[in-house]
Amino acid sequence: MELGNIWKPTYGPGPEAPGSSTPGLVAMAHGFLRLVQPNALPAELINFEQFQSGFSQDNINELLLYELGFLVCMAIGVLLIILVPLVGCCFCCCRC
């Protein structure tokens, strides 16, 4: 695997679906990723030359807006991780 120039990376198109014995699962996973994050990464927001001074508030807001789909999925996942055992405990302890 060739790394190329680490300091000036070149980005190509998005990942392609690999040839697989389960094309339905691969298509479903890529469809979910395209649904959650349809836009490309705004590379101009990430400027490593100004890394010492930190990110501005506008850049952080735009990056969070870019990651909004993943943040919503993560919030739903955390909610389910908390609620499912709690509801199960209520069903087990409060049998009527």
C-alpha angles and dihedrals in degrees: 000000000000116000098193121193108347095192095052106031122187118219124210133191121305123284117291122225107260121231105265143165088239105052092160093061092044091051091047093051093048091046090053092049092049089049094049097042112018098161129074121249110274096234093185089069092062107067111172093187089070093042093116092061093048131230122307121240091249092055092049091050092050092048091050089049088051090052094043094112093055091044091054091048090049092050091051090048093051090047091052092046089056100037101045096059091041093053090044091052091050091051092049098044100036101048110159 
